[in-house]
Amino acid sequence: FQTRKAGAQQDEMEAIETPFSWFVAGQMVSLIALAVLAHVSFGMAYWQSALAVALSFILAVVACRVTGETDTTPIGAMGKVTQLTFGAINPGNVNLNLMAANITSGAAISSADLLTDLKSGYLLGANPRKQFLAQFSGIFIGTVVTVLSFRALVPSADVLNGQPFAAPSAQTWAAVAKAMSHGFAEIAPLKRWSMLVGALLGIVLTLLPMIFKKHQKFIPSAAGVGLAWVFEWNASLMFFLGALIAWAVEMKSKKVSDEFTY
Protein backbone atom coordinates (compact mmCIF):
# COMPACT_ATOMS: atom_id res chain seq x y z
CA PHE A 1 0.00 0.00 0.00
CA GLN A 2 2.81 2.40 0.90
CA THR A 3 4.59 1.64 -2.38
CA ARG A 4 1.40 2.29 -4.34
CA LYS A 5 0.81 5.53 -2.44
CA ALA A 6 4.38 6.69 -3.00
CA GLY A 7 4.06 5.85 -6.71
CA ALA A 8 0.83 7.84 -6.96
CA GLN A 9 2.47 10.86 -5.30
CA GLN A 10 5.39 10.60 -7.68
CA ASP A 11 3.06 10.53 -10.68
CA GLU A 12 1.27 13.62 -9.36
CA MET A 13 4.58 15.48 -8.98
CA GLU A 14 5.72 14.46 -12.46
CA ALA A 15 2.45 15.78 -13.86
CA ILE A 16 3.09 19.30 -12.55
CA GLU A 17 6.91 19.49 -12.66
CA THR A 18 8.86 20.46 -15.77
CA PRO A 19 10.39 17.35 -17.40
CA PHE A 20 14.17 17.24 -17.58
CA SER A 21 13.89 16.34 -21.28
CA TRP A 22 12.46 19.81 -21.91
CA PHE A 23 15.57 21.32 -20.36
CA VAL A 24 17.92 19.25 -22.53
CA ALA A 25 15.99 19.97 -25.73
CA GLY A 26 15.76 23.67 -24.93
CA GLN A 27 19.48 23.91 -24.23
CA MET A 28 20.41 22.27 -27.52
CA VAL A 29 18.07 24.44 -29.60
CA SER A 30 19.10 27.61 -27.73
CA LEU A 31 22.81 26.87 -28.09
CA ILE A 32 22.57 26.34 -31.84
CA ALA A 33 20.37 29.40 -32.40
CA LEU A 34 22.56 31.56 -30.18
CA ALA A 35 25.77 30.45 -31.88
CA VAL A 36 24.35 31.17 -35.34
CA LEU A 37 22.99 34.59 -34.36
CA ALA A 38 26.22 35.62 -32.62
CA HIS A 39 28.29 34.48 -35.61
CA VAL A 40 26.14 36.25 -38.19
CA SER A 41 25.54 39.45 -36.20
CA PHE A 42 28.86 39.96 -34.40
CA GLY A 43 31.33 37.59 -36.01
CA MET A 44 31.74 35.40 -32.93
CA ALA A 45 33.26 31.99 -33.53
CA TYR A 46 31.00 29.07 -32.68
CA TRP A 47 33.34 27.80 -29.97
CA GLN A 48 33.30 31.24 -28.35
CA SER A 49 29.51 31.15 -28.13
CA ALA A 50 29.72 27.66 -26.64
CA LEU A 51 32.26 28.92 -24.09
CA ALA A 52 29.98 31.82 -23.14
CA VAL A 53 27.08 29.40 -22.61
CA ALA A 54 29.31 27.09 -20.54
CA LEU A 55 30.34 30.04 -18.34
CA SER A 56 26.68 30.94 -17.89
CA PHE A 57 26.06 27.62 -16.09
CA ILE A 58 28.74 28.45 -13.51
CA LEU A 59 27.76 32.07 -13.08
CA ALA A 60 24.06 31.16 -12.89
CA VAL A 61 24.78 29.19 -9.72
CA VAL A 62 26.59 32.22 -8.28
CA ALA A 63 23.79 34.60 -9.26
CA CYS A 64 21.12 32.33 -7.77
CA ARG A 65 23.02 31.97 -4.50
CA VAL A 66 23.66 35.71 -4.17
CA THR A 67 20.02 36.48 -4.95
CA GLY A 68 18.90 33.94 -2.37
CA GLU A 69 21.18 35.38 0.32
CA THR A 70 20.85 39.11 -0.36
CA ASP A 71 17.79 39.54 -2.61
CA THR A 72 20.10 41.41 -4.99
CA THR A 73 21.14 39.98 -8.35
CA PRO A 74 24.76 40.91 -9.23
CA ILE A 75 24.11 41.99 -12.82
CA GLY A 76 27.36 43.89 -13.35
CA ALA A 77 29.61 41.36 -11.62
CA MET A 78 28.39 38.47 -13.77
CA GLY A 79 29.17 40.35 -16.95
CA LYS A 80 32.57 41.51 -15.75
CA VAL A 81 33.75 37.94 -15.16
CA THR A 82 33.00 37.07 -18.78
CA GLN A 83 34.56 40.30 -20.02
CA LEU A 84 37.78 39.51 -18.18
CA THR A 85 37.76 35.96 -19.56
CA PHE A 86 37.24 36.95 -23.18
CA GLY A 87 39.59 39.91 -22.80
CA ALA A 88 42.33 37.42 -22.04
CA ILE A 89 41.29 34.98 -24.79
CA ASN A 90 40.78 37.50 -27.58
CA PRO A 91 42.21 40.92 -26.68
CA GLY A 92 41.41 43.84 -28.94
CA ASN A 93 37.90 42.74 -29.91
CA VAL A 94 35.51 45.07 -28.08
CA ASN A 95 32.35 43.73 -29.77
CA LEU A 96 33.20 40.15 -28.86
CA ASN A 97 33.90 41.18 -25.28
CA LEU A 98 30.55 42.90 -24.89
CA MET A 99 28.45 40.27 -26.65
CA ALA A 100 30.00 37.35 -24.74
CA ALA A 101 29.36 39.19 -21.47
CA ASN A 102 25.80 39.87 -22.56
CA ILE A 103 25.17 36.17 -23.22
CA THR A 104 26.58 34.99 -19.91
CA SER A 105 25.20 37.68 -17.63
CA GLY A 106 21.79 37.55 -19.32
CA ALA A 107 21.51 33.81 -18.72
CA ALA A 108 22.73 34.08 -15.13
CA ILE A 109 20.39 36.93 -14.28
CA SER A 110 17.42 35.19 -15.90
CA SER A 111 18.19 32.09 -13.83
CA ALA A 112 18.12 34.08 -10.60
CA ASP A 113 14.88 35.84 -11.57
CA LEU A 114 13.25 32.56 -12.60
CA LEU A 115 14.30 30.99 -9.30
CA THR A 116 12.59 33.83 -7.44
CA ASP A 117 9.44 33.41 -9.53
CA LEU A 118 9.33 29.66 -8.96
CA LYS A 119 9.78 30.06 -5.22
CA SER A 120 6.93 32.56 -5.10
CA GLY A 121 4.84 30.12 -7.11
CA TYR A 122 5.61 27.26 -4.73
CA LEU A 123 4.62 29.39 -1.75
CA LEU A 124 1.33 30.27 -3.43
CA GLY A 125 0.69 26.70 -4.60
CA ALA A 126 1.11 27.42 -8.32
CA ASN A 127 1.77 24.73 -10.91
CA PRO A 128 5.52 24.72 -11.81
CA ARG A 129 4.91 23.39 -15.32
CA LYS A 130 2.35 26.09 -16.08
CA GLN A 131 4.74 28.68 -14.68
CA PHE A 132 7.43 27.40 -17.02
CA LEU A 133 5.09 27.57 -20.02
CA ALA A 134 4.12 31.14 -19.10
CA GLN A 135 7.79 32.13 -18.81
CA PHE A 136 8.56 30.36 -22.09
CA SER A 137 5.85 32.23 -23.97
CA GLY A 138 7.12 35.46 -22.47
CA ILE A 139 10.48 34.91 -24.17
CA PHE A 140 9.00 35.41 -27.63
CA ILE A 141 6.55 38.16 -26.71
CA GLY A 142 9.13 40.01 -24.63
CA THR A 143 11.77 39.77 -27.35
CA VAL A 144 9.53 41.27 -30.00
CA VAL A 145 8.26 44.09 -27.78
CA THR A 146 11.70 44.88 -26.31
CA VAL A 147 13.55 44.95 -29.62
CA LEU A 148 10.96 47.09 -31.39
CA SER A 149 10.63 49.48 -28.44
CA PHE A 150 14.40 49.82 -28.03
CA ARG A 151 14.81 50.43 -31.76
CA ALA A 152 12.18 53.19 -31.65
CA LEU A 153 13.68 54.88 -28.57
CA VAL A 154 17.35 54.39 -29.50
CA PRO A 155 17.78 54.77 -33.26
CA SER A 156 21.58 55.05 -32.90
CA ALA A 157 24.24 54.43 -30.25
CA ASP A 158 24.86 58.18 -29.93
CA VAL A 159 21.66 58.50 -27.91
CA LEU A 160 23.23 56.43 -25.12
CA ASN A 161 26.11 58.86 -24.55
CA GLY A 162 24.04 61.57 -22.94
CA GLN A 163 20.47 62.82 -22.87
CA PRO A 164 17.85 61.46 -22.80
CA PHE A 165 19.38 58.03 -22.07
CA ALA A 166 22.63 58.26 -20.14
CA ALA A 167 22.73 54.45 -19.60
CA PRO A 168 25.43 54.52 -16.89
CA SER A 169 25.46 50.75 -16.57
CA ALA A 170 26.06 50.34 -20.31
CA GLN A 171 28.85 52.90 -20.13
CA THR A 172 30.54 50.83 -17.42
CA TRP A 173 30.39 47.73 -19.58
CA ALA A 174 31.82 49.67 -22.52
CA ALA A 175 34.63 51.03 -20.35
CA VAL A 176 35.61 47.53 -19.21
CA ALA A 177 35.51 46.26 -22.82
CA LYS A 178 37.83 49.08 -23.92
CA ALA A 179 40.14 48.47 -20.98
CA MET A 180 40.34 44.78 -21.86
CA SER A 181 40.93 45.47 -25.55
CA HIS A 182 44.68 45.33 -24.91
CA GLY A 183 44.55 42.30 -22.62
CA PHE A 184 45.62 41.92 -19.00
CA ALA A 185 48.99 43.49 -19.75
CA GLU A 186 47.40 46.95 -19.79
CA ILE A 187 45.81 46.52 -16.37
CA ALA A 188 47.78 48.05 -13.51
CA PRO A 189 49.59 45.50 -11.29
CA LEU A 190 47.69 46.66 -8.20
CA LYS A 191 44.36 45.97 -9.92
CA ARG A 192 45.48 42.54 -11.06
CA TRP A 193 46.56 41.63 -7.53
CA SER A 194 43.27 43.01 -6.20
CA MET A 195 41.29 40.77 -8.56
CA LEU A 196 43.36 37.74 -7.52
CA VAL A 197 42.94 38.44 -3.80
CA GLY A 198 39.20 39.01 -4.26
CA ALA A 199 38.79 35.74 -6.15
CA LEU A 200 40.73 33.76 -3.54
CA LEU A 201 38.79 35.39 -0.71
CA GLY A 202 35.50 34.47 -2.37
CA ILE A 203 36.61 30.85 -2.71
CA VAL A 204 37.79 30.66 0.90
CA LEU A 205 34.60 32.20 2.31
CA THR A 206 32.54 29.73 0.27
CA LEU A 207 34.50 26.67 1.40
CA LEU A 208 34.83 27.56 5.09
CA PRO A 209 31.11 26.95 5.94
CA MET A 210 31.40 23.51 4.34
CA ILE A 211 34.46 22.65 6.44
CA PHE A 212 33.29 24.17 9.73
CA LYS A 213 29.59 23.38 9.61
CA LYS A 214 29.02 23.91 13.33
CA HIS A 215 30.41 27.46 13.14
CA GLN A 216 29.16 28.46 9.70
CA LYS A 217 26.83 31.13 11.11
CA PHE A 218 29.89 33.04 12.34
CA ILE A 219 31.61 33.02 8.93
CA PRO A 220 30.93 36.10 6.76
CA SER A 221 28.97 35.57 3.57
CA ALA A 222 31.09 35.79 0.42
CA ALA A 223 28.17 37.44 -1.37
CA GLY A 224 27.73 39.97 1.43
CA VAL A 225 31.42 40.88 1.47
CA GLY A 226 31.44 41.27 -2.29
CA LEU A 227 28.34 43.47 -2.36
CA ALA A 228 29.79 45.66 0.38
CA TRP A 229 32.45 46.79 -2.10
CA VAL A 230 29.92 47.90 -4.73
CA PHE A 231 27.13 49.31 -2.56
CA GLU A 232 27.22 52.69 -0.94
CA TRP A 233 28.04 52.72 2.78
CA ASN A 234 24.44 53.41 3.83
CA ALA A 235 23.18 50.27 2.03
CA SER A 236 25.82 48.14 3.75
CA LEU A 237 24.90 49.72 7.08
CA MET A 238 21.24 48.84 6.56
CA PHE A 239 22.22 45.23 5.78
CA PHE A 240 24.20 45.11 9.02
CA LEU A 241 21.43 46.66 11.13
CA GLY A 242 18.85 44.29 9.61
CA ALA A 243 21.00 41.27 10.44
CA LEU A 244 21.61 42.60 13.95
CA ILE A 245 17.89 43.09 14.59
CA ALA A 246 17.11 39.63 13.20
CA TRP A 247 19.74 38.11 15.50
CA ALA A 248 18.36 39.97 18.53
CA VAL A 249 14.80 38.82 17.76
CA GLU A 250 15.99 35.25 17.35
CA MET A 251 17.85 35.33 20.68
CA LYS A 252 14.81 36.84 22.41
CA SER A 253 12.49 34.20 20.93
CA LYS A 254 14.87 31.44 21.96
CA LYS A 255 15.05 32.81 25.52
CA VAL A 256 11.24 32.99 25.81
CA SER A 257 10.95 29.46 24.40
CA ASP A 258 13.48 28.13 26.92
CA GLU A 259 11.68 29.80 29.84
CA PHE A 260 8.35 28.42 28.66
CA THR A 261 9.79 24.91 28.33
CA TYR A 262 11.34 25.14 31.78
N, C-alpha and C positions, 0 to 999 in steps of 0.2 A: 504493500500500500504506500509506504514511504517513497519507494522508488518511482511508483506511478505518479505520486504527487509532485516529486521533484522534477520528473520529466515534463509534467504539465506546466509547472512554473517556468521551466526552461523554454518551452515552446512559446509561452506568453511573452517572455522577455525577447526572444528572437523575433517575434512578430512586431515589436515596437522599436527595437534597436536597429541601427544602421548596419547592414551586413559588411563584413570586412572586404568582400569581393568588390563592393562599390568603391571602396577606398583604393584598392589596387588598380581597378579599371580607370578611375578618375585620375590617378597619378600618372599612368602611362599616357593617356590622352593629353593631359595638361602638359606633360614634359615635352611631348612631340610638338604640340601646338606652340608652346612657349619658345622652344628652340628655333622653330621655323620663323616665327614672328621677329625674334631678336636678331636672327641672321639677316633677314630681309630688310628690316627697318634700321638696324644699327650696326650691322656687319659683325656681330658676335659669332665666334666659332661655336659649333654645336657642343663641343666639350666644355666650353666656358659656361654655356647655359646649364649644362648638366652639373657642373661644379657649383654654380649659384643655387641650384635646386637642392643639391646635397647639403650645402651650408645652411639652407633654410630649415632643414630638419633639426640640426643642432641648435640653431638660434631660436627656433620655435619653442623648444623645451625651456630655454632661458627666459624667453618672453613670457611664457605661461607661468613659470615659477615666480618671476618678479611681479607679474600682475596679481597672482594669488596672494603674495605676501604684502604688497604695498598698494594694490588697486591702481597702479600707475604702469602703463605699458611703455617700455623704453624704446620709443620709435627711433630717435636719433642714434642711440648706441648700437642698435641692431644693424643699421645701415653703415655705420662707421667701421664695424668689424669687417664687413664685406669690402668696403672701399680700401681698407688697409691691405686686405688679402690680394685683391686684384691690382692694387697699385704696385705690389711687389712682383706679381706674376707678369703683368703687362704694363710697365711704366710708360707714360707719355700719351696714353689713350684716355682722354677725359670722358668721352661718351661711354666707352666700355665700363669705366669705373662707376659712373652714375647709374647706368642701366642694370649692372649686376647688383649694385646695392639696392636698387629699387625692387628687383625680383626677390631678393632674400628678405629684406625688411618688410616688404608687403606681405609675404607669406607668413613670417613670424608674427606680425601684428594681427593679421587675420586669425591666426590660430588662437592667440590670446583672447581676442574679442569673441570668437566662437565658443571658447571654453566658458567665458562669462555668461554668454547667452544660454548655453546648455545647462549650466548650473542653475540659473534662474528658472529655466524650464523644469528641471528636476524638482526644485523646491515648490513649484506651482502645480506639479503633477502633469506636465505637458508630455506629449508623445515625442521621443527623440527622433524617430524616423520622419515624422511630419515636420519637425523643426529643421531637420537637414534638408528636406525637399523645399521648404520655404527659403532657406538660405541659398540653396542651389539656384532656384529661380531668380533670386535677387542678384546673382552674379551677372546674368545677361541683361536684366532690366537696368541694374545700376551702371553697368558698363556703357550702355547706349546713352543713358541720361547724362552720366558724368562726362563722357567724351564730348558730346554735343554741347553741353553747357560750358565746359572749359574752353572749347574752341570758340564759342560765341563771346565769352568774357575776355579771353586771352588770345587775340588773333596773332600775336607775335611775342617772342621772348622778351622784347624790350619793355613790355608792360610790367614784367616782374621785377624790374630794377628800381622801381620807385612807386609813385602814385599811379593808379589807385590800389595796386596790389604790391606791397613791399615784399611779401613772401620771405620773411627772415629765416625760416627753417630751410627753404630751398637755397637761399644764399649760403647757408652754412654747409650744406651738402656740396654746393659748387666750389666753395673755398677749399674743402678737403680734397675734392677731385683734382683741383689745380695744384694743390700742395703735393699730392701723390703722383703728379704727372712726371716727376723726375725720379720717382722711386724713394726708397728709404734713405738713400744717401743724402738727400736734401733736407731731411729732418734733423733738427738740432740734437746733439747727443743727449742733452738733459731730457728732452721729450721722449727719445727712444727708451732711455732708462726708466722714465716715469711709466711708459706703457708696459714695460716688462714687469716692473714692480707691481703695478695695478693688476696685471693678469695673474701673477703668482699669488698675490693676496686674495684675489677672488677664488682661486683654486683651493687655497688653504682654508679659507672661511667656509667653503662648501664641504670639504672633507672632514673638518674637525667635528661637526655634529654627528657624522657617521661613526667616527672613532670613539668619541666620548658621549655616548647616548644619554647617560645619566645627567650630564652637565650641559646638554645642548641648549637649554634655555638661557644659559649665561654667555653663550658665544654670540657675538654680533652677527647680524644677517649680512651676507655678502651683497645682496640687493640693496639693503638699507644704506650700507657704507658707500656703495657706488652712487646711489641717488643723492646722497648728501653732498657730493662733489659737483652736481649739476643743478641742484635746487638752490634757491636763495635761502639765506640763513633763517628767515622767519618760517619757511615751510619745514625745514629740518627741526626747528624748535617745536612746531606744532606736532610733528611726528613723535618727538621725545615726550612732550607733555601728555599726548594721548596714550602712549605706552605706559607712562608712569601712573596715570589715572586708572587705566585698566588693571595694572598690577595691584594698586591699592584696593580697588574694588574686589579683586579676586582674593586678596589676603583677608579682607574684612568678611567676605562671604564664607571663607574657609574657617575663620575664627568662630563665626556664629554657628556654623554647622557642627564644629567640634563641641561647642558648649551645649548645643541642643542634644547631641548624641550622648554627651556625658550625663 
